[in-house]
Structures are given as structure tokens and as C-alpha cells.
Amino acid sequence: MVYPDIDPILVQLGPVSIHWYGVTYLIGFMGAFWMCFRRKANVNPSWTTDDILDVFFYGALGVIFGGTWGYLLFYEPQLLLQEPIKILRFWDPGRSFHGGLLGVLISFALFARVHKRRFLDVCDFLAPVIPIGLAMGRLGNFINGELWGRITDVSWGMVFPKAGSLPRHPSQLYEFALEGILLLVVLQWYSSKPRARGAVSALFLILYGLFRFIVEFWREPDLHQGFIAFGWTTMGQLLSFPMIIAGVCVFLFAKNYSYRRIQ
């Protein structure tokens, strides 16, 4: 299959360019925002409109700064040492999901402290809406023709213009399907009924970490890093494995805490 060569610029208005990548992120934020109001009405009416607006502001800062700093720390540490000012250039390209996740968790903790809510309650309310943002982000990667997969001979392999003439796995679409759509469906179903505090957040960590770990077997490692360990482990897998472990620990804690409360 030939990659549909899509112009990454959606609209050009003089010196101002509107990129598909930015549009997909905007759609992801808007979709998550809308789903929060659905959760407010159907699952947890204690959340007010102002609460949702505030937590999205906190979360947006966490995504922007955490994603930038995580990328520099995990994927370009030598660049950070050479140009420390990069830590302030959050508008530069390059984002790390795992860094963004850490940034979002910190922002949720600050929101919980300011609004006097339990941290895990905040995470449980918001975790089921995050996959829609992940899905749109991966769609943006595909449109940009970046973060492609490894060379393959499968019939659905695609030739990405920036990756040479050989067909590759469209791993962005694999991530769109697993980390986005499937994770969204599972979390929406699981969170539709009362669960132990922290259980929804734990399931997010477990499933995202597992899906990302699996997809990395078909995704091309970053050229400047290659395989990190054992001749097959990528940075994405090294960062996802602790997510799975953390998710299992939180899930066990949630179940144990709920059981002790019932007793």
C-alpha cells in the first residue's frame, strides 16, 4: 500500500499555518472535554463545570511541559546537556507520552490539593476520557508521516515518503486502534459502574502500558537510540513496563483498601 501523502498543513493564511497535527490535538481535547461532561451527568455529579474547566487547564500545562521535558530527558538527554535552554522551549517539536503522563499526574495532584479532592478520585474521573486524546494524537502522527513502523512484507505495509522506499508497518494506526479506541471502550465500560478507588486509574496504566509494549515490536525504534537492552527492547518498552507494574500495584491496593472498608 502507498501511504496517502497528506499535506501536513490544513490551511495556509498568509504567514499563519494551521497544521493537521494541531487540529487533531484540538479535537482530542474537545472530545475529552465533552466526555467529562457526560461523566459528570452520568457517573459523578459532584464535579462542577468550573472543576472541569480548571482541571483541563492544569492538565493542558502538564501535557505541554511534561511532554517536552520527558522527551528531552528520555530521548534527547545529550541535547538537554548541550542546550539547557531547550527545557523552556516548549513550542519546539518533540513530545513524550510518558513525560506528558508524569506532567498530567503532577497537575492532577496540584488540582486535587487546591480543590480539596482525593488524588485518586481525580484520576479515576479523568482516566476514561484520556484515550480519545491519545487516539487523535496518533492519527496526527500518521498524517504527518512520522513515527512509522518497521520494515515488513505484510499486505497492508505502507511506503512512508520520509522513511525510504520499503513498506513499513503503519504502527501509528496500531496505536490509534489499541491505545486509543480499544482503551477508550474498555475504560468507558469499566468506569460505568462503581469501582474501588484507584481501580479505574490502575486499569488505564496496565492496559496502556501493555498495548504500548506490544506495539513497540512493530514500531521503528528512534534512530539515535536504537534498541536499548537485550537487542530488542526499545525506550518505549522500558518506560511502559513500570506503568504496568505501577498499575498492578495500584489495583491491588484499591481492592485491598475496598475490602478492608467493607470488613
C-alpha positions as CSV (number, residue, x, y, z in Angstrom):
1,M,0.0,0.0,0.0
2,V,1.1,3.5,-0.7
3,Y,0.9,6.0,2.1
4,P,-1.7,8.7,1.3
5,D,0.6,11.7,1.1
6,I,-1.4,14.2,3.0
7,D,-0.2,17.8,3.2
8,P,0.5,18.4,7.0
9,I,-0.8,21.9,6.6
10,L,-4.5,22.1,6.6
11,V,-4.9,25.8,5.9
12,Q,-2.4,28.5,5.0
13,L,-3.5,32.0,5.9
14,G,-0.6,34.2,4.8
15,P,2.2,33.7,7.3
16,V,-0.1,31.6,9.6
17,S,-0.2,27.8,9.0
18,I,-2.8,25.6,10.6
19,H,-1.4,22.1,10.8
20,W,-3.4,18.9,10.8
21,Y,-1.3,17.8,13.9
22,G,-2.6,20.7,15.9
23,V,-6.1,20.2,14.7
24,T,-6.1,16.5,15.8
25,Y,-4.9,17.6,19.2
26,L,-7.6,20.2,19.4
27,I,-10.2,17.6,18.5
28,G,-8.8,15.3,21.1
29,F,-9.0,17.9,23.9
30,M,-12.6,18.9,22.8
31,G,-13.7,15.2,22.7
32,A,-12.2,14.6,26.2
33,F,-13.9,17.8,27.4
34,W,-17.3,16.7,26.1
35,M,-16.9,13.2,27.6
36,C,-16.1,14.8,31.0
37,F,-19.5,16.5,31.0
38,R,-21.1,13.2,30.1
39,R,-19.3,11.5,33.1
40,K,-20.4,14.4,35.3
41,A,-24.0,13.8,34.4
42,N,-24.0,10.0,34.4
43,V,-21.3,9.0,36.9
44,N,-20.2,11.7,39.3
45,P,-22.4,14.8,39.6
46,S,-20.1,16.2,42.3
47,W,-18.0,17.7,39.6
48,T,-19.0,21.2,38.5
49,T,-18.4,23.0,35.2
50,D,-15.7,25.1,36.9
51,D,-14.0,22.0,38.2
52,I,-13.8,20.5,34.7
53,L,-12.5,23.8,33.2
54,D,-9.9,24.1,35.9
55,V,-8.7,20.5,35.7
56,F,-8.3,20.8,31.9
57,F,-6.2,23.9,32.4
58,Y,-4.0,22.1,34.8
59,G,-3.9,19.0,32.5
60,A,-3.0,21.0,29.4
61,L,0.0,22.5,31.2
62,G,1.0,19.1,32.4
63,V,0.8,17.7,28.8
64,I,2.8,20.6,27.3
65,F,5.6,20.9,29.8
66,G,5.7,17.2,30.9
67,G,5.7,16.0,27.3
68,T,8.5,18.4,26.3
69,W,10.7,17.7,29.4
70,G,10.1,14.0,29.1
71,Y,11.2,13.9,25.5
72,L,14.4,15.8,26.3
73,L,15.1,13.6,29.4
74,F,14.2,10.2,27.9
75,Y,15.1,10.6,24.2
76,E,17.5,13.6,23.8
77,P,19.4,13.9,27.1
78,Q,22.6,14.9,25.3
79,L,20.7,17.8,23.7
80,L,19.5,18.9,27.1
81,L,23.1,19.0,28.3
82,Q,24.3,20.9,25.3
83,E,21.4,23.4,25.3
84,P,19.7,23.6,28.7
85,I,17.6,26.5,27.4
86,K,15.7,23.8,25.5
87,I,13.8,23.0,28.7
88,L,12.0,26.3,28.3
89,R,11.3,25.9,24.5
90,F,8.0,24.0,24.9
91,W,6.9,25.1,21.4
92,D,9.7,23.1,19.8
93,P,8.7,19.7,18.2
94,G,9.2,16.5,20.2
95,R,6.9,15.1,22.8
96,S,7.0,12.1,25.0
97,F,3.8,10.4,26.1
98,H,5.4,9.1,29.3
99,G,6.7,12.5,30.1
100,G,3.3,14.0,29.4
101,L,1.7,11.4,31.7
102,L,4.0,12.4,34.6
103,G,3.2,16.0,33.9
104,V,-0.5,15.3,33.9
105,L,-0.2,13.3,37.2
106,I,1.6,16.2,38.8
107,S,-1.1,18.6,37.5
108,F,-3.9,16.4,38.8
109,A,-2.1,16.3,42.2
110,L,-2.0,20.1,42.3
111,F,-5.6,20.3,41.3
112,A,-6.6,17.8,44.0
113,R,-4.8,19.8,46.6
114,V,-6.2,23.1,45.6
115,H,-9.8,21.8,45.3
116,K,-9.5,19.5,48.3
117,R,-10.2,16.3,46.4
118,R,-8.6,12.9,46.7
119,F,-5.9,12.4,44.1
120,L,-7.1,9.0,43.0
121,D,-10.7,10.3,42.7
122,V,-9.5,12.9,40.2
123,C,-7.5,10.3,38.3
124,D,-10.5,7.9,38.2
125,F,-12.8,10.6,36.9
126,L,-10.5,11.6,34.1
127,A,-8.7,8.4,33.1
128,P,-11.6,7.1,30.9
129,V,-11.5,10.3,28.7
130,I,-7.8,10.4,28.1
131,P,-7.7,7.7,25.3
132,I,-9.6,10.0,22.9
133,G,-6.7,12.4,23.1
134,L,-4.3,9.6,22.6
135,A,-6.2,8.3,19.5
136,M,-6.2,11.8,17.9
137,G,-2.6,12.3,18.6
138,R,-1.7,9.0,16.9
139,L,-3.8,10.0,13.9
140,G,-1.8,13.2,13.8
141,N,1.4,11.2,13.7
142,F,0.0,9.2,10.8
143,I,-1.0,12.3,8.8
144,N,2.5,13.8,9.5
145,G,4.1,10.5,8.2
146,E,6.2,10.2,11.3
147,L,6.8,7.6,14.0
148,W,6.4,4.8,11.4
149,G,6.8,1.1,11.9
150,R,9.5,-1.4,11.0
151,I,10.0,-2.8,7.5
152,T,7.6,-5.5,6.6
153,D,6.2,-7.7,3.8
154,V,2.6,-7.8,5.1
155,S,0.0,-6.8,2.5
156,W,-1.0,-3.7,4.5
157,G,2.5,-2.4,4.8
158,M,2.9,1.3,3.7
159,V,5.7,3.2,2.0
160,F,6.2,6.3,4.0
161,P,7.9,9.1,1.9
162,K,10.2,10.1,4.8
163,A,11.3,6.5,5.6
164,G,12.7,5.3,2.3
165,S,11.2,3.1,-0.4
166,L,10.4,-0.1,1.6
167,P,7.0,-0.8,3.1
168,R,6.6,-0.5,6.8
169,H,4.0,-1.3,9.5
170,P,1.6,1.7,9.9
171,S,2.3,1.4,13.6
172,Q,0.6,4.8,14.2
173,L,-2.7,3.2,13.3
174,Y,-2.0,0.2,15.5
175,E,-1.5,2.6,18.4
176,F,-4.6,4.6,17.3
177,A,-6.6,1.3,17.5
178,L,-5.2,-0.1,20.7
179,E,-4.1,2.9,22.9
180,G,-7.0,5.0,21.6
181,I,-10.2,3.2,20.5
182,L,-9.9,-0.1,22.4
183,L,-8.6,1.5,25.6
184,L,-11.4,4.1,25.4
185,V,-14.1,1.4,25.0
186,V,-12.8,-0.7,27.9
187,L,-12.4,2.2,30.3
188,Q,-15.8,3.6,29.5
189,W,-17.4,0.2,30.2
190,Y,-15.3,-0.4,33.3
191,S,-15.9,3.0,34.8
192,S,-19.7,3.0,34.1
193,K,-20.2,1.1,37.4
194,P,-18.9,1.9,40.9
195,R,-15.4,0.6,41.4
196,A,-12.9,0.7,44.2
197,R,-11.0,4.0,44.5
198,G,-8.0,3.8,42.1
199,A,-9.2,0.8,40.2
200,V,-10.1,2.8,37.0
201,S,-6.7,4.6,37.1
202,A,-4.9,1.3,37.6
203,L,-6.6,-0.3,34.6
204,F,-5.6,2.6,32.5
205,L,-1.9,2.2,33.5
206,I,-2.0,-1.5,32.9
207,L,-3.7,-1.5,29.5
208,Y,-1.8,1.5,28.1
209,G,1.5,0.0,29.2
210,L,0.6,-3.4,27.8
211,F,-0.7,-2.0,24.5
212,R,2.3,0.3,24.0
213,F,4.8,-2.5,25.0
214,I,3.2,-4.8,22.3
215,V,3.1,-2.2,19.5
216,E,6.7,-1.3,20.1
217,F,7.6,-4.7,18.5
218,W,6.3,-3.3,15.2
219,R,7.3,0.4,15.6
220,E,10.7,1.5,14.4
221,P,13.0,2.5,17.3
222,D,14.3,6.0,17.4
223,L,17.3,6.2,15.1
224,H,19.6,7.9,17.5
225,Q,18.8,5.3,20.2
226,G,18.0,2.0,18.5
227,F,17.4,-0.9,20.9
228,I,18.2,-0.1,24.5
229,A,18.6,-3.6,26.0
230,F,18.8,-7.3,25.1
231,G,19.0,-6.4,21.4
232,W,15.2,-5.9,21.1
233,T,14.0,-3.6,23.9
234,T,13.1,0.0,23.0
235,M,12.8,3.1,25.1
236,G,9.1,3.0,24.8
237,Q,9.0,-0.5,26.2
238,L,11.4,0.4,29.1
239,L,9.1,3.3,30.0
240,S,5.9,1.3,29.6
241,F,6.9,-1.7,31.8
242,P,7.0,0.4,35.0
243,M,3.5,1.6,34.1
244,I,2.2,-1.9,34.1
245,I,3.9,-2.7,37.4
246,A,2.5,0.6,38.9
247,G,-0.9,-0.2,37.6
248,V,-0.9,-3.7,39.1
249,C,0.2,-2.3,42.5
250,V,-2.5,0.4,42.5
251,F,-5.1,-2.1,41.5
252,L,-4.1,-4.5,44.4
253,F,-4.1,-1.5,46.8
254,A,-7.5,-0.4,45.6
255,K,-9.0,-3.9,46.0
256,N,-7.4,-4.4,49.4
257,Y,-8.5,-1.0,50.6
258,S,-12.0,-1.6,49.5
259,Y,-12.1,-5.0,51.1
260,R,-10.9,-3.6,54.5
261,R,-13.6,-0.8,54.3
262,I,-16.3,-3.4,53.8
263,Q,-15.0,-5.6,56.7
